[in-house]
Amino acid sequence: MSRASRVFPAFLAIVAATAALAQQPPPVRVRGTIEQSDGSTLVVKTRAGETLAIKLADNARVSGLIPISLSDIKPGSYVGSAAVPRGDGTWRALEVHVFPEAQRGLGEGHRLSISSRKAP
């Protein structure tokens, strides 16, 4: 058996393993209300009214939301916002999230620096 005939199958196995790892789906984020939990399975009612049974991975992260007031947001708070531009060039926040300090730097969004209150 030639060297090439021994090396080629090993090369194919490495390529196949790499392709399998690269095809793992990205994480899926679901927003809704947890209706029921049973071990590592959650039954979630989504905002659209759909009911989903979700099997959690061993390393799954679950987060929740609690209402706060604007006065609870302090300088230096780690926040995220969804906003839409208004016709006058300003932005209207649809929602503002205040994240725990431990989540800073986890890549849950992108930092945007706006030097004025006007929409770009």
Buried (B, 14 or more C-beta within 10 A) or exposed (E): EEEEEEEEEEEEEEEEEEEEEEEEEEEEEEEBEEEEEEEEEBBBBEEEEEEEEBEEEEEEEEEEEEEEEEEEEEEEEBEBEEBEEEEEEEBEEEEBBBBEEEBEEEEEEEEEEEEEEEBE
